Amino acid sequence: MKAGAPLPRRDTARLVAGKGRYTDDIAISGLLHVAFVRSPFPHARIDGIDAGAARSMPGVVAILTADDLATVCSPWQTRLALVPSHVSPPQTPLAKDEACWQGEAVVAVVATSRALAEDAAEQVEITWTELPAIAAMDAAAARDAPRVNNTMASNLGLDHSFAAGDPDTAFREAAVMVEHDFSFDRQTGVTLEPRTIVAEFDPRLRQLTVHHSHQVPFQMRDVFATQLELPLADVRVVTPDVGGAFGMKLSAYPDEMAVAAIAVLLGRPVKFCADRLESFLSDNHAREAKVHGRLAVDRDGKLMALEVAVTSGFGAYAAYPRGSTGEGLQAVHMQAAPYRLTNFRGRVRGYYQNKPPSGILRAVGQPIATTVTEQLLDLAARKLNIDPAEIRHRNYIDTTAAPARSAGGIVLAELSLARCHERLLECMNYVGLRQQQSELRRRGVYRGIGLAVFIEQTAVGTALYGPQNVRVSAQESCRLTLEPDGCIRCATSITDQGQGTRMGLTQIIADELGVDLGAIEMTTGDTQATPFGGGAWASRGLALGGEAALRAARRLKQNVLTIAGALLQTEAAALSVKNGAIHNAAGLLQMSLADLAATAVFKSHTIPLAELPALEVIESFAPREQPYVAANGIQAAHVELDHDTGSIRVLDFWVVED
């Protein structure tokens, strides 16, 4: 069995049978439930809160406001050291004085059941004064625009510019210049399992345990400890089975911070599980942007200059702790990443709006950058009468001899753009499809062929968040323990929200150690039981977590072979591990891993070694030379347009990626 072989996931049968254990399944004696009273207005001043009727309702334990939670939880604010133009308003678990988006939590109602909490929440009376609200980015940017948040001097949250080469001269000398305006609507993750949190605080020991549907338990341990002023050692975060995340579960949400604060305040376990309406109102959004792009090319279709101006929508607050700048910054810096280009100018401005905050969503700005670059290339190809595939092939950046820097400042290494391109054209019979397209057009059949080349930053390392002074771990770790029965316990910092990462890590370890998949027991998502690491984000599970697991497996195997060599009175290099047993150079079985481990644990005095190698090892890995690993590829679509109805039918789709 080789790592990477297609195999059924070990968790699938359990999850499909309904035996998963999600955060909402956590049962604790005396558990209380929270329902939030949320703002019905996009922007309003909170003039008064009357909870008298709600307090007298059955099952109600407490009704809490921002002032109540301020006694145990301090405000937070996103700051990025390398982006000084980024400013963000301070945020609290519950809105204080003003609500800045429709759906912002204002009052927390705590009761013995969710139904009773919701019933009581309906009886809370809030006196409001509606304030001017800003939804559109253009309106937020207007000189006389009302402020989205009255703690801010303006609505501008980011103004960042970047330039390389001499774009002005290149535009003047270009044979062809194309430009276009692009608009990207808001999206959100819509995970099958909504955001859910259960917080339990022991007042005697002053220890907090949080079960959390989240991607990054160690990040959240740090956030809870900091905001609630608790020692890290006294905060435990557990992420059990998680039903999807997509980057949306990377941030510290105010209502979830409220749950942890309520648990500390009341000394009782507390649960909140967002319903689907609450998810749309309060989950982080993403992608909202407007882009103006301008591309210059010479007569041969070689790229000469690119200029982009990105306007990004932040929503009411900056996502914490990573901020809301990622979408806009990536949309600028990843422009034209697959192509040779020396002249570039980009600017991104981010504006706050009276909408849900904008945060991380899969690929973070890179789909925007790819869309802009690829459509501008198609426009240029059309103007020059060059085939769209050819104009791309002529401009690919070359990383064969050494890493190269893209126009947006991205360092790229070991790309295979040309090979992916050629393989795709071969797979789809590109030349034949083009000929067929022309013939069908003459008969009134409209078919289109679209190409898009991409580079994606994955496996982000220390060089991204570290210099920003953002407390996000880039390393991943793996601890392996060989038990006396031959079982191998793996504790990894990587978490799994349905990607199959646990299975991938199991394959890597089993392949390196020469054991069956069933011999490996995996533990993930528990800050008390796993080594420190970043969790799941930016496609790092196997790239970084897999590397840590591979290193740990190699080290454990070496220790095993050293012990086996001593027991068998032979060189360790002459031995191997296969099928859970030690074999000699002739391939003959000598002893099982279980026998070796039992001897090392219970009869170590029989092993003729001055120092016994450990059967528990831990390895960590974080890329240091590059801030990320670049993946690349090309996709193609073959579609048919119904000229009468305007409907589009996808005939075929191809992807070649590396």
C-alpha positions in Angstrom: 0.0 0.0 0.0 1.5 3.3 -1.1 0.6 6.7 0.4 -1.8 8.5 -1.9 -3.6 5.3 -3.1 -7.4 5.9 -3.4 -8.9 4.2 -0.4 -12.3 4.5 1.4 -12.0 6.9 4.3 -12.0 5.1 7.7 -14.4 7.7 9.1 -17.0 7.6 6.4 -19.0 4.6 7.5 -19.2 6.0 11.1 -20.4 9.4 9.9 -22.8 8.1 7.3 -24.4 5.8 9.9 -25.1 8.9 12.0 -22.5 8.0 14.6 -20.5 11.2 14.3 -19.9 13.3 17.4 -20.4 16.9 16.5 -20.3 19.8 18.9 -24.1 19.9 19.2 -23.9 16.3 20.4 -21.8 17.2 23.5 -23.9 16.5 26.6 -22.9 18.0 29.9 -24.9 17.8 33.1 -26.5 21.2 33.9 -26.0 22.5 30.3 -27.6 25.9 29.6 -28.5 27.2 26.2 -28.1 30.7 24.7 -30.3 32.5 22.2 -29.3 36.0 21.0 -31.4 39.0 20.4 -30.0 40.4 17.2 -30.3 43.8 15.6 -33.1 44.1 13.1 -31.4 47.2 11.6 -28.2 47.5 9.6 -27.2 50.5 11.8 -28.9 51.7 14.9 -28.2 53.3 18.3 -29.2 51.2 21.3 -31.2 53.6 23.5 -32.5 51.1 26.1 -33.0 47.4 26.9 -36.0 46.2 28.8 -35.7 42.5 29.8 -38.2 42.5 32.7 -40.8 40.3 31.0 -38.2 37.9 29.7 -36.5 37.4 33.1 -39.7 36.1 34.6 -40.3 33.5 32.0 -39.9 29.8 32.8 -36.4 28.3 32.5 -34.6 31.7 32.1 -31.3 31.7 34.1 -29.8 35.1 33.0 -30.2 37.9 30.5 -26.9 39.6 29.7 -25.7 42.6 27.8 -22.4 44.0 26.7 -21.8 45.7 30.1 -22.3 42.3 31.9 -19.8 40.5 29.7 -17.3 43.4 29.9 -16.5 42.3 33.4 -14.9 39.0 32.1 -14.1 39.6 28.5 -12.0 42.5 27.0 -12.5 44.0 23.5 -10.4 42.8 20.6 -9.0 44.6 17.6 -7.2 43.4 14.5 -3.7 45.0 13.8 -1.3 44.0 11.1 2.3 45.2 11.6 3.2 45.2 7.8 -0.1 46.9 6.7 -0.1 50.1 8.7 -2.9 51.5 6.6 -5.3 48.8 8.0 -7.5 50.1 10.8 -10.3 48.3 12.5 -12.9 49.2 15.1 -12.7 47.5 18.6 -15.3 44.7 18.9 -17.0 43.2 21.9 -19.0 39.9 22.3 -22.3 41.8 22.4 -23.0 45.2 20.7 -22.5 48.1 23.0 -24.2 51.5 22.3 -24.7 50.8 18.6 -25.4 47.9 16.3 -23.5 48.0 13.0 -25.1 45.2 11.0 -28.5 43.5 10.8 -27.9 40.4 12.8 -25.3 41.7 15.3 -25.9 40.1 18.7 -27.1 42.6 21.3 -28.5 40.6 24.2 -27.8 37.0 25.3 -30.7 35.1 26.8 -29.6 32.0 28.9 -32.1 29.3 29.7 -32.4 25.6 30.5 -33.3 24.8 26.8 -32.9 26.5 23.5 -36.6 26.7 23.0 -37.1 28.5 26.3 -34.2 30.8 25.5 -35.7 31.7 22.1 -39.2 32.3 23.7 -37.7 34.7 26.2 -35.6 36.4 23.6 -38.8 37.4 21.8 -39.9 39.3 25.0 -36.8 41.4 25.3 -37.7 45.0 24.3 -34.9 47.2 22.8 -35.4 50.8 22.1 -33.6 51.8 18.9 -32.8 55.0 17.0 -32.1 54.1 13.4 -28.9 55.5 12.0 -27.8 56.0 8.4 -26.6 52.7 6.9 -24.0 52.1 4.3 -24.3 48.9 2.2 -22.5 49.7 -1.1 -18.7 50.2 -1.3 -19.1 53.3 -3.4 -21.3 54.8 -0.8 -18.8 54.0 1.9 -16.1 55.7 0.0 -18.0 59.0 -0.6 -16.5 62.1 1.0 -19.7 62.9 3.0 -20.6 59.2 3.8 -22.0 58.6 7.3 -19.7 56.4 9.4 -20.4 52.7 9.5 -19.1 52.6 13.1 -19.0 55.7 15.2 -15.7 54.6 16.8 -14.0 55.1 13.5 -12.8 58.3 11.9 -13.9 57.1 8.5 -15.1 54.0 6.6 -11.7 53.4 5.0 -10.1 50.3 6.5 -7.3 49.7 4.1 -5.4 51.6 1.4 -2.4 49.7 0.0 -0.5 50.3 -3.2 2.2 48.2 -4.9 4.2 48.8 -8.1 7.0 47.2 -10.1 8.9 48.3 -13.2 7.6 51.2 -15.3 4.0 50.5 -16.2 3.3 54.0 -17.6 6.0 53.7 -20.3 4.8 50.2 -21.1 1.2 51.3 -21.6 2.4 54.1 -23.9 4.4 51.7 -26.0 1.9 48.9 -26.1 0.5 47.7 -29.4 -2.8 46.8 -27.7 -4.4 47.9 -24.4 -7.6 46.3 -23.0 -9.5 47.2 -19.9 -12.6 46.0 -18.1 -14.6 46.4 -14.9 -15.3 43.4 -12.8 -17.8 42.9 -10.0 -17.8 40.1 -7.5 -20.8 39.5 -5.2 -20.7 38.4 -1.5 -20.6 34.8 -0.6 -20.5 32.7 2.6 -19.4 29.2 3.4 -22.8 27.6 4.2 -21.4 24.6 6.0 -23.6 21.5 6.7 -22.8 21.9 10.4 -23.5 25.5 11.5 -21.2 27.3 13.9 -21.6 25.6 17.3 -19.8 26.0 20.7 -20.1 24.5 24.1 -18.1 26.2 26.9 -17.7 24.8 30.4 -15.9 26.7 33.2 -14.8 25.3 36.5 -14.9 28.2 38.9 -12.9 26.3 41.6 -9.9 25.5 39.3 -10.6 28.4 37.0 -10.3 26.2 34.0 -12.2 26.6 30.7 -13.0 23.8 28.3 -14.5 24.7 24.9 -16.0 22.2 22.4 -16.0 24.1 19.2 -16.9 23.5 15.6 -13.8 25.2 14.3 -10.7 24.7 12.2 -7.9 26.0 14.5 -8.2 24.9 18.2 -4.8 26.3 19.3 -5.5 29.7 17.8 -8.8 29.8 19.6 -7.2 28.6 22.9 -4.9 31.7 22.6 -7.9 34.0 21.8 -10.0 32.7 24.7 -7.1 32.9 27.1 -6.2 36.4 26.1 -9.6 37.9 26.0 -10.8 36.2 29.2 -7.5 36.7 31.0 -6.9 33.1 31.7 -3.5 31.2 31.6 -3.1 29.2 28.4 -2.6 26.0 30.4 -6.1 26.5 31.9 -7.9 26.7 28.5 -8.7 23.6 26.5 -10.3 23.7 23.1 -11.6 20.5 21.5 -12.8 20.4 17.9 -14.7 17.0 17.5 -16.2 16.0 14.2 -16.7 19.2 12.2 -19.2 19.3 9.3 -17.4 21.6 6.9 -15.5 24.9 7.4 -14.1 26.3 4.1 -12.2 29.0 6.0 -15.4 30.4 7.4 -14.6 28.7 10.8 -11.2 30.4 11.1 -12.2 33.5 13.0 -13.2 34.4 16.5 -16.9 35.2 16.3 -18.4 37.7 18.8 -21.4 35.5 19.7 -19.0 32.6 20.3 -16.8 34.8 22.5 -20.0 35.7 24.3 -20.7 32.0 25.1 -17.3 31.5 26.6 -17.7 34.7 28.6 -21.1 33.6 29.8 -19.7 30.3 31.0 -17.0 32.1 33.0 -19.5 34.6 34.4 -22.1 32.0 35.4 -19.8 29.1 36.2 -22.1 26.8 34.2 -21.7 24.9 30.9 -23.3 26.9 28.0 -24.2 26.0 24.4 -24.9 28.0 21.3 -25.7 26.4 17.9 -26.6 28.8 15.1 -29.7 28.1 13.1 -29.5 28.6 9.4 -31.0 32.1 9.4 -28.5 33.1 12.1 -25.7 31.7 9.9 -26.6 33.9 7.0 -26.9 36.9 9.3 -23.8 36.3 11.4 -21.3 34.0 9.6 -18.4 35.8 8.0 -18.9 36.7 4.3 -16.3 37.0 1.6 -15.5 37.9 -2.0 -17.3 41.2 -2.3 -15.1 43.3 -4.6 -15.0 45.6 -7.6 -11.9 45.5 -9.8 -10.8 47.7 -12.7 -8.2 46.0 -14.8 -6.0 47.3 -17.6 -3.6 45.1 -19.6 -1.0 46.1 -22.2 0.5 43.7 -24.7 2.9 43.9 -27.7 2.1 42.8 -31.3 3.2 39.2 -30.5 0.9 39.0 -27.5 3.7 39.3 -24.9 2.5 41.0 -21.7 3.9 44.4 -21.1 2.0 45.9 -18.2 -0.9 45.3 -15.9 -2.8 47.8 -13.7 -5.5 46.8 -11.3 -7.6 48.8 -8.7 -9.4 46.6 -6.2 -12.2 47.9 -3.9 -13.0 45.3 -1.2 -15.9 45.2 1.2 -15.0 44.6 4.8 -18.4 44.6 6.4 -18.9 46.1 9.9 -15.7 44.8 11.6 -12.4 43.2 10.7 -12.4 39.4 11.2 -10.2 38.5 14.2 -7.3 37.7 14.5 -6.4 37.5 10.8 -8.2 40.6 9.6 -10.3 41.3 6.5 -7.5 42.5 4.3 -6.6 39.1 2.8 -9.2 39.1 0.1 -8.2 42.4 -1.3 -4.5 42.0 -0.9 -4.5 38.6 -2.5 -6.7 39.9 -5.3 -3.9 42.4 -6.1 -0.7 40.5 -5.4 -1.8 37.3 -7.2 -2.6 39.1 -10.4 -0.9 37.6 -13.5 1.0 35.2 -11.2 1.4 32.5 -13.9 2.9 34.9 -16.4 6.1 36.8 -17.1 5.4 40.5 -16.4 7.8 43.1 -15.1 5.6 46.2 -15.2 2.7 46.2 -12.7 0.7 48.6 -10.6 -1.9 47.6 -8.1 -4.0 49.3 -5.4 -6.5 47.9 -3.0 -8.9 49.9 -0.8 -11.1 48.2 1.8 -14.2 49.9 3.2 -16.4 49.1 6.2 -20.1 48.6 5.5 -23.2 48.0 7.6 -23.1 44.3 6.6 -21.8 41.1 8.3 -18.0 41.2 8.6 -15.9 39.8 5.7 -13.3 37.2 6.4 -11.6 34.0 5.1 -13.2 31.8 2.4 -11.5 29.2 0.3 -8.6 30.5 -1.8 -8.9 34.1 -0.3 -8.8 36.5 -3.2 -7.1 34.2 -5.6 -10.3 33.5 -7.6 -10.7 37.2 -8.1 -7.1 37.6 -9.3 -7.5 34.7 -11.7 -10.8 35.9 -13.1 -9.4 39.3 -13.8 -6.1 38.2 -15.4 -7.7 35.4 -17.5 -10.5 37.6 -18.9 -8.1 40.4 -19.7 -5.9 37.9 -21.6 -8.9 36.7 -23.6 -9.8 40.3 -24.5 -6.2 40.9 -25.6 -6.1 37.7 -27.6 -9.3 38.6 -29.4 -7.9 42.0 -30.3 -4.7 40.6 -31.7 -6.4 37.6 -33.3 -4.2 35.2 -31.4 -5.6 31.9 -30.1 -6.4 32.1 -26.3 -4.3 29.0 -25.6 -1.3 30.4 -27.6 -1.2 33.8 -25.8 -1.1 32.0 -22.5 1.7 29.6 -23.6 3.8 32.5 -24.8 3.7 34.2 -21.5 4.2 31.5 -18.8 6.7 32.4 -16.1 9.7 30.1 -16.0 10.9 28.5 -12.8 13.0 25.7 -14.3 16.4 27.1 -13.3 15.5 29.0 -10.2 12.5 30.5 -8.3 11.0 33.6 -10.0 9.1 36.6 -8.7 5.7 37.5 -10.2 4.7 41.0 -11.0 2.7 41.1 -7.8 5.8 40.2 -5.7 5.0 36.6 -5.2 8.0 34.2 -5.2 7.2 31.1 -7.2 9.2 27.8 -7.4 8.9 24.5 -9.2 5.9 25.3 -11.4 4.8 23.1 -14.3 2.6 25.6 -16.2 3.7 24.7 -19.7 3.5 21.0 -19.1 0.0 21.3 -17.6 -1.0 23.4 -20.5 0.2 20.9 -23.1 -1.3 18.0 -21.3 -4.7 19.8 -21.1 -4.7 20.6 -24.8 -3.9 17.0 -25.6 -6.6 15.6 -23.2 -9.3 17.8 -24.7 -8.2 17.6 -28.3 -8.1 21.4 -28.3 -7.2 21.7 -32.0 -10.0 19.4 -33.0 -12.6 21.2 -30.8 -11.6 24.5 -32.3 -12.2 23.2 -35.8 -15.5 21.7 -34.8 -16.5 25.0 -33.2 -16.0 26.9 -36.4 -17.9 24.3 -38.5 -20.8 24.3 -36.0 -21.0 28.1 -35.9 -21.7 28.1 -39.6 -24.7 25.9 -38.9 -26.0 28.1 -36.2 -24.7 26.0 -33.2 -22.9 28.2 -30.7 -20.2 26.5 -28.7 -17.5 28.1 -26.6 -14.2 26.9 -25.2 -12.8 28.7 -22.1 -9.4 28.4 -20.5 -8.2 29.6 -17.1 -4.7 29.2 -15.7 -4.2 29.4 -11.9 -1.6 29.5 -9.2 -2.7 28.9 -5.7 -0.8 29.7 -2.5 -1.0 26.7 -0.2 0.7 25.4 3.0 1.3 28.9 4.3 4.4 29.0 6.5 5.9 31.4 9.1 6.7 34.2 6.7 3.0 35.3 6.3 1.5 35.9 9.7 4.7 36.0 11.8 6.0 39.4 10.4 2.4 40.8 10.9 2.6 40.1 14.6 -0.5 38.0 14.3 -0.7 35.1 16.7 -1.3 32.4 14.1 0.9 29.3 14.1 2.4 28.2 10.8 4.0 25.0 12.1 2.4 21.6 12.3 3.4 18.7 14.6 2.9 15.0 14.9 3.5 12.7 17.9 3.7 8.9 17.3 3.7 6.3 20.1 4.3 2.6 19.5 2.2 0.8 22.2 3.1 -2.7 23.6 0.3 -4.3 21.6 1.7 -3.0 18.3 -0.8 -0.2 17.9 0.5 3.1 16.8 -1.1 6.2 18.3 -0.9 9.4 16.3 -1.6 12.8 17.7 -1.5 15.5 15.1 -2.1 19.3 15.2 -3.9 19.1 11.9 -7.7 19.1 12.1 -10.2 17.6 9.6 -13.5 19.1 8.6 -14.3 16.5 5.9 -11.3 16.8 3.7 -10.1 13.3 4.5 -6.9 14.6 6.1 -6.9 12.0 8.8 -7.0 9.3 6.2 -4.1 10.9 4.3 -2.0 11.1 7.4 -2.8 7.5 8.3 -1.6 6.4 4.8 1.7 8.3 5.1 2.4 6.8 8.5 1.4 3.3 7.6 3.4 3.4 4.4 6.6 4.6 6.2 6.3 2.3 9.2 5.2 -0.8 7.3 2.0 -1.4 9.2 -1.7 -1.8 8.2 -3.9 1.2 8.3 -5.9 -0.4 11.1 -2.9 -0.4 13.3 -3.0 3.4 13.6 -5.2 5.3 16.0 -5.6 9.0 15.2 -6.2 11.8 17.6 -6.9 15.3 16.3 -8.5 18.6 17.4 -7.7 18.7 21.2 -5.2 21.2 22.6 -4.7 19.0 25.7 -4.0 15.8 23.7 -2.2 16.9 20.6 1.0 18.8 19.9 0.9 22.5 19.0 0.1 23.5 15.5 -1.9 25.7 13.1 -4.8 23.3 12.3 -6.6 23.4 9.0 -6.3 26.3 6.6 -4.7 27.1 3.2 -4.5 23.5 2.1 -1.8 22.6 4.7 -3.1 19.3 6.0 -0.9 17.0 4.0 1.7 19.5 2.8 2.7 20.5 6.3 1.0 18.0 8.6 2.0 15.2 6.2 5.6 16.3 6.3 5.6 16.3 10.1 4.0 12.9 10.1 6.5 11.5 7.7 9.4 12.8 9.7 8.0 11.4 12.9 7.4 8.0 11.2 10.9 7.9 9.9 12.3 8.7 13.3 10.2 6.1 15.0 11.1 3.5 12.5 14.8 4.2 13.0 14.3 3.8 16.7 12.4 0.5 16.2 15.2 -0.8 13.9 17.9 0.2 16.4 16.1 -1.8 19.2 15.5 -4.7 16.8 19.1 -4.8 15.7 20.2 -4.9 19.4 17.8 -7.7 20.2 18.7 -9.7 17.0 22.4 -9.0 17.2 22.5 -7.6 13.7 22.9 -4.2 12.0 19.8 -2.1 12.0 20.4 -1.2 8.3 20.0 -4.9 7.5 16.4 -4.9 8.9 13.1 -3.6 7.6 9.5 -3.3 8.8 6.8 -4.9 6.8 3.3 -5.9 7.7 3.8 -4.9 11.3 6.9 -7.0 11.8 10.7 -6.9 11.6 12.2 -8.7 8.7 15.9 -9.5 8.0 17.8 -8.9 4.8 16.5 -12.2 3.4 13.0 -11.1 4.0 12.3 -13.5 6.8 10.1 -12.5 9.7 12.0 -12.0 12.9 9.6 -10.5 15.4 6.4 -8.5 15.5 6.3 -4.8 16.4 4.1 -5.8 19.3 6.7 -8.2 20.7 9.4 -5.5 20.2 7.4 -2.8 21.9 6.4 -5.1 24.8 10.1 -6.0 25.3 11.1 -2.4 25.3 8.4 -1.4 27.8 8.4 -4.4 30.2 11.8 -6.0 29.7 14.1 -3.2 28.7 16.9 -4.8 30.8 17.2 -7.5 28.2 18.0 -5.1 25.4 21.8 -4.6 25.1 21.8 -0.9 24.5 23.4 1.8 26.7 20.5 4.1 26.0 17.1 2.9 24.8 15.6 4.8 21.8 12.2 6.2 22.5 9.1 4.6 21.2 7.3 7.9 21.4 8.6 10.6 19.1 7.4 14.1 18.1 8.3 16.1 15.0 7.3 19.6 13.9 7.5 21.2 10.5 7.1 24.7 9.2 8.5 26.0 5.8 11.0 28.8 6.4 12.5 29.5 3.0 9.2 30.2 1.3 6.0 31.6 2.9 3.9 29.0 1.1 3.9 26.2 -1.5 2.6 27.2 -4.9 0.3 24.8 -6.7 -0.6 25.4 -10.4 -2.8 24.1 -13.1 -5.1 24.9 -16.0 -8.8 24.3 -16.5 -11.0 24.2 -19.6 -14.7 24.3 -20.2 -16.6 23.3 -23.4 -20.1 24.8 -23.4 -23.1 25.3 -25.8 -25.3 28.3 -25.9 -28.9 28.1 -26.8 -29.3 31.1 -29.0 -33.0 31.3 -28.5 -33.3 31.0 -24.7 -29.8 32.1 -23.6 -29.3 29.0 -21.5 -25.9 27.4 -21.3 -25.1 23.7 -21.2 -21.7 22.4 -20.0 -20.6 19.8 -22.5 -17.3 18.9 -20.9 -14.7 20.1 -18.4 -11.1 19.3 -18.0 -8.5 20.1 -15.2 -4.8 19.4 -15.2 -3.1 20.5 -12.0 0.1 20.0 -10.1 
